[in-house]
Structure formats: structure tokens, C-alpha cells
Amino acid sequence: MAVLLKSLKLIQKDTIGSPQNYAYDGNQVKPYEGDESEFDEIVDCAGWLGSAGWIDLRCGVGEPGHEYQETLASLDSALQSAGFTEAVLLPNTSPVIQSKNEVEFIKNKARDFFAKLHVHAAVTKDTLGEDLTEILDIHHHGVNIFGDGNVPLSNSDRMMKVLQYLQKFDGILFDQSYDPLLAIFGQMHEGYTSTSLGMKGIPSLAEEVAIQKNIEILKYTGGSIHFQTVSTRNGVAAIRKAKEEGLQVTADVSLYQLLFVDSDLENYDSHLKVMPPFRGKEDQEALLEGLKDGTIDAIVSNHQPRDYDAKHMEFDLADFGMSGLQTFLPGMVSLEAKLGWPLLIEKITTAPGRIIRSTGKEMTSLTVFDPAEEWVFNKQTNKSLSANSPFFNQTLKGKVKLVINKDKFARLDD
């Protein structure tokens, strides 16, 4: 299928290009000057922006085991609607993604999906932090990304051994680093708001101690760590220092950490109960600065689908997690004035591509969006099976218009 994209502004490193025509030949996207009559479809992209297809490094799913929250198929639909052409799946399903059986199950299910799904396999059995999984065997089935997902790898001995194992094949350790004992029973960030609401707080120390400890272990073992969902200013500072020392560390931040702070929880909205919790304004400013200076490499959706009953209860009993895919672009629109489109796009394209070794010279994926279009996020437009979002039933600004992923082309005009 040959498609002509007319007057599209393409976002590349440090710049937004002038309006130009681009041709899609069923596999690649290239600049085009010539006869329009040879195309099967012509799309007027005036006023729209485009970039290489977006990559999400942290995406939860319910299947297998919790299909009522999110199936692999519904996740693919939500990813497509949100503009993502690749995503890394968290291993926290039931059973946990921890052997070649679960890996092959996902690969077979996702074979014909629009988005390319990368498996993030558990490194300890049932993510309990004790017995290691068959890391080398799982790698032989095409997996390079390992970690316990939503569960921190807090056992120092296991952390050391995993980093040593992964060096055998240049594997990548993804870890959401925090000390679970320092965070135990916590419901939100420890600070003035948690005290005034009478909530048990999760101190910034829980993250900062774990990040620093894991950096020290990395110095001893070698290898590489990707720190996920960093949320504190001292955590950012520790990662910045590690990079300056030449250690192989990278990091990401959840998009919604850049949109909310702990004081936004004053009305006990359980849709804002996430892990790590929303921190203070100073932490948020440090995260923004970390994105600007390259300390934080990527922005993730941290999509955590939850069913209705898991969220609609007392705040301290509600599950952690927020659905974050289709609201991702509207979130970026809100941040554009602070970070600019070139930087935002880099954090969801080239930078995450380098982290998971998924880069190519040719443009075989493309996400095109209208940053000004308004739409309502509700039951009719929601592609996920879950609706645990503070933006549900609201009018949002920023709409993905079309997505290309190699031989797949989708118009999103619903």
C-alpha cells in the first residue's frame, strides 16, 4: 500500500522540520517529491507533527492470569491508539513471565500484533527475590531484558549474581529500585500532605538508598542497570554522578510523575495512588532537569491496568497503579512548554531504542499526531479494558492520527 503524507512536519533531534511530503511504500517512510497520482491514499498532514514510532519501556498487562484487567490483544489496541510501535512488557502476570513457556506464549499471541512487544522476563522465581530463574535458557528464546518488574530486586546477593550472569550475553537489568522495608505499609509520599491526611508515608530515602546501593554493587560486578521510574531528586543526583564516573547506567521516569505532586492527593483520589508515589515539587523539578541534561534517558507510560473494584475503595486499601497509554500524548502536550517537542520525542524514540538495542538507520515506523485536537477520554474511546485514570471522562488535548510500523498502516480517526 503506497501512501503519501502531505505537508508533515517531522520531529528529529533538536529540531522540528518544515512541512514536507513523505512517501510510505509498505515498509519505509522517505521524503518524496513527485507525482501524487501513483499513491493508493493521500493524507493531508497540515498542522500535524510526526516522528519515528514511539517506544514504551514499561508497560503492564493482565494476560496471562488477569485477563479482566488487560489482555495482550487489548494492550496492542491501546498501544496503537496511543502511538506506540514498540513496548516492553512487565513480567508481573500470573504465572510470572519467568520461563521459556511464558515467553513463547507471549510471542505466539503477539505474532501478528501492530506493536512489537519486547519481553521483560523475571530474574527470580515468582519475583520473590530468592531463587534465580533460568536466565540463560530464557535468553536463548530471544530475551535480553530481565528484572522483577514492579518488585524491586532488593536482595543484594541476587543483584550481584544477576549482574554477573547478564554480562555473558550483554543482557539488560531493569529495576524499579527502592527498599521495600523502608516503604512498608506506605500509601503515598512521606511529607506534609501525608501527615495532614493521616497516611503512612513512603520516604524518598526508600528509593535513594536502593539506587545508591545498586550503583555500588554495579561498580563491583560490572555490567549495566536501567533504573525505572525514578522519582526523587537525590535519586537523580546519584544516577548523574554514576554516569559521570563512566558506569553503564540509564534511567527512565513515568510521564505522570511530571504532571502530579503529592499535594494533588488531598481529596483521596485513589486513581492517583501509584508506585513510586508522586513526590514534592522540588523532586519534580529535579526530574525535569534530569531529562534536560540527559541523566534521565527515557519517559515511560508505566501503564498499570487495574479493574474497577481494585480502585473504588478506601485509599489505603486500593491498589497502586494508573492506566497511562492513551493519555500519554495529552500529557506530553502539557509538558511541551517546559521540555519542547524535540526533547520529548527523543525520550520515547531514539533514547529507549538505544537502551533495548532496537535501532535502525531506515525509518520503518512513524507516529503522526495533532497536538491541538481535543477529544474525550471515555468508555467509547478507551481501548484498554481498564479505566483507572484520573483523566477518565475528561476532554484532553493531543490526538494520534496515524501510525506506521513496517508493513502495518493504521488511520486513527475514531
C-alpha positions, 0 to 999 in steps of 0.5 A: 500500500503506497501512501503519501503524507502531505505537508508533515512536519517531522520531529528529529533531534533538536529540531522540528522540520518544515512541512514536507511530503513523505512517501510510505511504500509498505515498509519505509517512510522517505521524503518524496517529491513527485507525482501524487497520482501513483499513491493508493491514499493521500493524507493531508498532514497540515498542522500535524507533527510526526516522528519515528514510532514511539517506544514504551519501556514499561508497560503492564498487562493482565494476560496471562492470569488477569485477563479482566484487567488487560489482555495482550490483544487489548494492550496492542489496541491501546498501544496503537491508539496511543502511538506506540510501535514498540513496548516492553512488557512487565513480567508481573502476570500470573504465572510470572513471565519467568520461563521459556513457556511464558515467553513463547506464549507471549510471542505466539499471541503477539505474532501478528500484533501492530506493536512489537512487544519486547519481553521483560522476563523475571530474574527470580522465581515468582519475583520473590527475590530468592531463587534465580530463574533460568536466565540463560535458557530464557535468553536463548528464546530471544530475551535480553531484558530481565528484572522483577518488574514492579518488585524491586530486586532488593536482595543484594546477593541476587543483584550481584549474581544477576549482574554477573550472569547478564554480562555473558550475553550483554543482557539488560537489568531493569529495576524499579529500585527502592527498599521495600522495608523502608516503604512498608505499609506506605500509601503515598509520599512521606511529607506534609500532605501525608501527615495532614491526611493521616497516611503512612508515608513512603520516604524518598530515602526508600528509593535513594538508598536502593539506587545508591546501593545498586550503583555500588554493587554495579561498580563491583560486578560490572555490567549495566542497570536501567533504573525505572521510574525514578522519582526523587531528586537525590535519586537523580543526583546519584544516577548523574554522578554514576554516569559521570564516573563512566558506569553503564547506567540509564534511567527512565521516569513515568510521564505522570510523575511530571504532571502530579505532586503529592499535594494533588492527593488531598481529596483521596483520589485513589486513581492517583495512588501509584508506585513510586508515589508522586513526590514534592515539587522540588523532586519534580523539578529535579526530574525535569532537569534530569531529562534536560541534561540527559541523566534521565534517558527515557519517559515511560507510560508505566501503564498499570491496568487495574479493574474497577473494584481494585480502585473504588475503595478506601485509599489505603486499601486500593491498589497502586497503579494508573492506566497511562497509554492513551493519555500519554500524548495529552500529557506530553502536550502539557509538558511541551512548554517546559521540555519542547517537542524535540526533547520529548520525542527523543525520550520515547524514540531514539533514547529507549531504542538505544537502551533495548538495542532496537535501532535502525538507520531506515525509518520503518515506523512513524507516529503522526499526531495533532497536538491541538485536537481535543477529544474525550477520554471515555468508555467509547474511546478507551481501548484498554479494558481498564479505566483507572485514570484520573483523566477518565471522562475528561476532554484532553488535548493531543490526538494520534492520527496515524501510525506506521510500523513496517508493513502495518498502516493504521488511520486513527480517526475514531 
